[in-house]
């Protein structure tokens, strides 16, 4: 597990989350720790390295 920092697509605050590098492809919804709005997270890991990280807003 490693910490990854990014901006919330709703409130633009800097937040972080832990990424499990043992799972190559991940897609899930996580609430922002600041504004509590849902964020669609998509992560790709290749050979133990973060290949891509996308955080997109989900309209409510």
C-alpha positions in Angstrom: 0.0 0.0 0.0 1.2 3.4 -0.9 -0.2 6.9 -0.4 -1.2 8.9 -3.5 -2.0 12.6 -3.4 -4.4 14.2 -5.9 -7.0 17.0 -6.1 -10.7 16.3 -5.5 -12.6 16.9 -8.8 -15.5 18.5 -6.8 -13.9 20.8 -4.2 -10.3 20.9 -5.6 -8.8 20.3 -2.2 -5.6 18.2 -2.0 -6.5 14.8 -0.6 -4.8 11.4 -0.4 -5.7 7.7 -0.5 -3.9 4.4 -0.1 -3.4 2.4 -3.2 -2.9 -1.4 -3.1 0.0 -2.0 -5.6 -0.7 -5.8 -5.5 -3.9 -5.3 -7.6 -3.1 -4.4 -11.3 -6.4 -2.9 -12.3 -8.7 -1.1 -9.8 -12.0 0.8 -10.2 -14.1 2.0 -7.3 -16.0 4.9 -5.8 -14.5 6.7 -2.8 -16.0 9.8 -1.0 -13.8 12.9 -0.7 -12.5 13.3 2.9 -13.2 17.1 2.6 -16.5 17.6 0.8 -17.9 14.0 1.0 -18.8 13.9 -2.7 -18.2 10.6 -4.6 -15.2 10.2 -6.8 -14.7 7.5 -9.4 -11.2 6.2 -9.0 -9.5 4.2 -11.7 -5.9 2.8 -11.1 -3.5 0.8 -13.2 -0.4 -0.8 -11.8 2.3 -2.3 -14.0 5.4 -4.2 -12.6 4.9 -2.7 -9.2 4.7 0.9 -10.5 1.7 3.3 -10.7 1.0 3.4 -14.5 -2.2 5.6 -14.3 -4.5 7.2 -11.8 -7.7 8.9 -12.7 -10.1 10.6 -10.3 -13.4 11.8 -11.8 -16.4 13.4 -10.3 -19.7 11.5 -10.2 -22.8 13.7 -10.6 -25.4 13.2 -7.9 
